[in-house]
Amino acid sequence: MKAVSGLSNKIIVKEKVLVKESYSYVDKYLDRDNEIKIYEQLSNLKNDFMIIPFEWKINKTQMVSKTEFFDNAITLHETDICVNKMKSIIKIISKIHNLELIDIKVFNPKEFLNFFIKNTKECLFDLDFIKDQVNLIIDNYWSDNSKPVFSHNDLVKGNFINYKKGWKIIDFEYAMYNHYLFDYASFISESLNKKRWNVFLNLLNLSEAELNKITNLILYQNYLWIYWASYMFEQTNDQIFKDIAKEKFENIK
């Protein structure tokens, strides 16, 4: 990896080991017990598409994990996301969704969003103009009766790395069971320029109903991450969270 940084954890690289130490204000909204259950089960699987920690523990209230560090790896930040890369990402997402884990939480869109709404003094952007629409999306989240699938839930560019000529996914902090379209919506809203959204959507070959659903999930996620960024800015006073909120707001204007 050419750059190592973390928004949710303190990251230290030493002797080809990446050590992540969680921040207390992040532990308040992430379920670390659920995360450990995921690592325990994923560590028993042979795979060529994800990298998980080889060691993890909760030290008092802090989550600490260790993962192999690859010096020459790159992330999606450092390359153009062409159609072939999009196809590779779609294959990885499909493989994740086909994993069968037990006793893992199911994502609750209302509960997760409400944490940030309740714990943020002032949102960085006025979102009242789409509040009712987002609430309707939440109310109808499972209206298609789809079966939840194991999902990564945080498909930012930095969570994809390439080494030995293959793309792999890292960082399962937010992973839970979720709607099968959530990860695709996550990749679109988190990693793609808005001008490229339709290119990726066309590769998915979705029905009209699925297109409507994924459009709603993209809106929900942009709304969610604006509140998340507002919360994180209040905790850290770091300009990067203002930048993230602005980017997400541009997506929903």
C-alpha positions in Angstrom: 0.0 0.0 0.0 1.4 3.4 -0.9 -0.6 5.2 1.7 -1.9 4.1 5.0 -4.5 6.1 6.8 -7.6 5.4 8.8 -10.7 7.4 9.6 -12.1 5.0 12.2 -8.8 3.6 13.7 -5.3 4.6 14.6 -3.1 2.7 12.2 0.5 1.7 12.8 2.7 -0.3 10.3 5.6 -2.2 11.8 7.6 -5.1 10.4 5.1 -5.8 7.6 2.2 -5.9 10.1 -0.7 -3.4 10.0 -2.0 -2.7 13.5 -5.4 -1.1 13.9 -6.4 0.4 17.3 -10.0 1.7 17.4 -11.1 5.1 18.6 -13.6 5.3 21.5 -16.1 7.5 19.6 -16.1 4.9 16.8 -16.6 2.0 19.2 -19.9 3.6 20.2 -21.5 2.8 16.8 -19.6 -0.3 15.7 -20.5 -3.7 17.1 -17.0 -5.1 17.9 -18.4 -8.4 19.2 -20.1 -8.9 15.9 -16.9 -8.1 14.1 -15.0 -10.7 16.1 -17.6 -13.3 15.2 -17.0 -12.5 11.5 -13.3 -12.8 11.8 -13.5 -16.1 13.6 -15.6 -17.5 10.8 -13.8 -15.9 7.9 -10.5 -17.1 9.2 -11.5 -20.7 8.6 -12.3 -20.1 5.0 -9.9 -20.5 2.1 -10.3 -17.6 -0.3 -8.6 -15.5 -2.9 -10.7 -12.3 -2.6 -10.5 -11.0 0.9 -7.8 -10.2 3.5 -8.7 -10.4 7.2 -6.7 -9.9 10.4 -4.7 -12.8 11.7 -5.0 -11.6 15.2 -7.7 -9.6 17.0 -8.8 -8.8 20.6 -10.7 -6.3 22.6 -8.3 -4.6 25.0 -10.6 -3.2 27.7 -13.0 -1.4 25.4 -10.6 -0.9 22.5 -10.6 -3.1 19.4 -7.1 -4.1 18.3 -6.3 -6.1 15.2 -3.3 -7.2 13.2 -3.2 -7.8 9.5 -0.4 -8.6 7.1 0.9 -5.5 5.3 1.8 -5.6 1.6 4.4 -3.0 0.7 3.7 -3.0 -3.1 -0.1 -3.2 -3.0 -2.2 -0.4 -4.4 -5.8 0.7 -3.7 -8.5 1.9 -6.0 -7.4 5.4 -5.0 -4.4 5.0 -7.2 -5.9 3.7 -10.4 -8.7 4.5 -12.8 -11.8 2.4 -12.2 -12.4 1.1 -15.7 -15.0 -1.4 -16.8 -12.8 -4.4 -16.2 -12.1 -3.3 -12.7 -15.8 -2.8 -12.1 -16.4 -6.4 -13.3 -13.8 -7.6 -10.8 -15.5 -5.7 -8.0 -18.9 -7.2 -8.9 -17.4 -10.7 -8.8 -15.9 -9.9 -5.3 -19.2 -8.6 -4.0 -21.0 -11.7 -5.4 -18.5 -14.0 -3.6 -19.0 -12.1 -0.3 -22.8 -12.5 -0.6 -22.5 -16.2 -1.2 -20.7 -16.7 2.2 -22.8 -18.3 4.8 -22.0 -17.1 8.3 -24.0 -17.8 11.5 -25.1 -15.7 14.4 -24.2 -12.4 12.5 -26.3 -9.2 13.0 -28.7 -8.0 10.4 -28.3 -4.3 9.4 -31.0 -2.0 10.8 -31.1 1.1 8.7 -33.2 3.2 11.1 -31.2 2.3 14.2 -27.8 2.9 12.6 -28.8 6.3 11.1 -30.5 7.4 14.3 -27.3 7.0 16.3 -25.6 9.7 14.3 -28.7 11.9 14.2 -29.0 11.7 18.0 -25.3 12.1 18.7 -24.6 15.0 16.3 -25.2 18.5 17.6 -25.6 20.0 14.1 -25.5 18.3 10.7 -23.0 19.9 8.3 -25.7 20.2 5.7 -29.5 20.9 5.9 -31.1 17.6 4.8 -34.7 18.5 5.7 -35.6 18.6 2.0 -35.1 14.8 1.7 -35.8 13.7 5.2 -39.3 12.3 4.4 -38.0 10.5 1.4 -35.3 8.8 3.3 -37.7 7.8 6.1 -39.9 6.2 3.4 -36.9 4.3 2.1 -36.2 3.0 5.6 -39.9 2.1 6.1 -39.8 0.1 2.9 -36.3 -1.3 3.3 -37.4 -5.0 3.2 -40.6 -4.5 1.3 -39.4 -6.7 -1.6 -39.1 -9.6 0.8 -35.5 -10.3 -0.2 -33.3 -12.6 1.9 -30.5 -10.8 3.7 -27.0 -11.8 2.6 -23.6 -11.3 4.2 -22.4 -7.9 3.2 -19.3 -5.7 3.6 -21.3 -2.5 3.9 -18.3 -0.1 3.4 -17.0 -0.3 -0.1 -14.8 2.8 -0.2 -11.8 2.8 -2.6 -9.3 2.2 0.2 -10.9 -1.1 1.1 -9.9 -2.7 -2.2 -6.2 -3.5 -2.6 -4.4 -5.1 -5.5 -1.3 -7.3 -5.2 -0.1 -10.3 -7.1 -2.3 -9.2 -10.0 -5.6 -9.6 -8.1 -8.1 -7.3 -6.3 -9.0 -8.2 -2.8 -11.2 -6.6 -0.1 -10.2 -5.6 3.4 -11.8 -4.1 6.5 -15.0 -5.9 7.7 -15.8 -3.5 10.6 -19.2 -2.6 9.2 -20.0 -6.1 7.9 -23.4 -7.6 8.7 -26.2 -9.3 6.9 -28.0 -6.8 4.7 -30.1 -6.3 1.5 -28.4 -7.9 -1.5 -28.2 -4.5 -3.3 -26.7 -2.5 -0.4 -23.0 -3.4 -1.3 -23.5 -2.4 -4.9 -25.1 0.9 -3.8 -22.2 1.3 -1.4 -19.6 0.9 -4.1 -21.5 3.4 -6.4 -21.9 6.0 -3.8 -18.6 5.6 -2.0 -16.1 4.8 -4.8 -17.5 6.1 -8.2 -17.7 9.5 -9.7 -21.3 10.3 -10.3 -20.7 10.4 -14.0 -19.7 6.7 -13.9 -22.7 5.4 -11.9 -24.7 4.4 -14.9 -21.7 2.4 -16.4 -21.6 0.3 -13.2 -25.4 0.0 -13.0 -25.5 -1.3 -16.6 -23.1 -4.1 -15.7 -25.5 -5.3 -13.0 -28.3 -6.1 -15.4 -31.0 -5.1 -12.9 -34.7 -5.2 -13.3 -36.7 -1.9 -13.2 -37.7 -2.8 -9.6 -34.1 -3.4 -8.6 -33.0 -0.2 -10.2 -35.5 1.7 -8.2 -34.4 -0.1 -5.1 -30.7 0.5 -5.6 -31.4 4.2 -6.4 -33.1 4.4 -3.0 -30.2 2.7 -1.2 -27.8 5.1 -2.8 -29.8 8.0 -1.5 -30.1 6.5 2.0 -26.3 5.9 2.1 -25.4 9.4 1.0 -27.8 10.8 3.7 -26.4 8.4 6.3 -22.7 9.3 5.5 -23.4 13.0 5.7 -24.6 12.5 9.3 -21.7 10.1 10.0 -19.2 12.7 8.7 -20.9 15.4 10.8 -20.6 13.2 13.9 -17.0 12.4 13.1 -16.1 16.1 12.5 -17.5 17.0 15.9 -15.4 14.3 17.5 -12.1 15.1 15.6 -12.4 18.6 14.1 -10.7 17.1 11.0 -11.4 18.8 7.7 -11.6 15.5 5.9 -15.0 14.8 7.3 -16.3 18.2 6.0 -15.0 17.2 2.6 -16.7 13.8 2.8 -20.0 15.4 3.8 -19.7 17.9 0.9 -19.1 15.1 -1.6 -22.1 13.1 -0.3 -24.3 16.3 -0.4 -23.3 16.9 -4.0 -24.5 13.4 -4.8 -28.0 14.1 -3.5 -28.6 17.7 -4.7 
